[in-house]
């Protein structure tokens, strides 16, 4: 089921893009990622709309009155907040479904890239099982040209400079941490809820570090 719905279409799409772009796997990954993001754009839009509605609700007078009135009774506060959700017709879990749907797609995207970078005979044999029979020319594209700029795409990225020949600089890791932090700051509006605001701030710190760790240890 996983291979048929997620992995096989992604592997074949990635190889077609690679072939179309003149066997440049680095550019193929970028284009492939953009295509997947465009396909999942409706889910992303729905998630952002849900987040925006949640922020608007938390900034409303009714919500703030509930926060003040029941600040010493957390259980009653939650009950009144649930009533307010029903009153305005908002489901606080509506933003979770798009995320849950996108999660396996993101995993499939990463697995498709990694499996396409097959290097050993066993990996090549496994990759061949994912080819569509009506696209016989894909097999001739493997093994791929996995060099892009200064990177070997099958290995964790490091940049070695002539002045520091023994120390590899993790450029992608640095970029991932910075851009993830900026993205979180720009896309997450301030929350009037102190607990929610504190959680948002923690996520704004931990998520860039976590993604930076992935960038540092996983294949570039």
Secondary structure as GFF3:
##gff-version 3
##sequence-region A 1 220
A	DSSP	alpha_helix	2	2	.	.	.	ID=ss1
A	DSSP	pi_helix	3	7	.	.	.	ID=ss2
A	DSSP	alpha_helix	8	20	.	.	.	ID=ss3
A	DSSP	alpha_helix	25	39	.	.	.	ID=ss4
A	DSSP	alpha_helix	41	58	.	.	.	ID=ss5
A	DSSP	alpha_helix	61	69	.	.	.	ID=ss6
A	DSSP	alpha_helix	74	88	.	.	.	ID=ss7
A	DSSP	alpha_helix	94	116	.	.	.	ID=ss8
A	DSSP	alpha_helix	121	128	.	.	.	ID=ss9
A	DSSP	three_ten_helix	136	141	.	.	.	ID=ss10
A	DSSP	beta_strand	147	148	.	.	.	ID=ss11
A	DSSP	beta_strand	151	152	.	.	.	ID=ss12
A	DSSP	beta_strand	159	161	.	.	.	ID=ss13
A	DSSP	beta_strand	164	169	.	.	.	ID=ss14
A	DSSP	alpha_helix	171	187	.	.	.	ID=ss15
A	DSSP	alpha_helix	194	217	.	.	.	ID=ss16
###
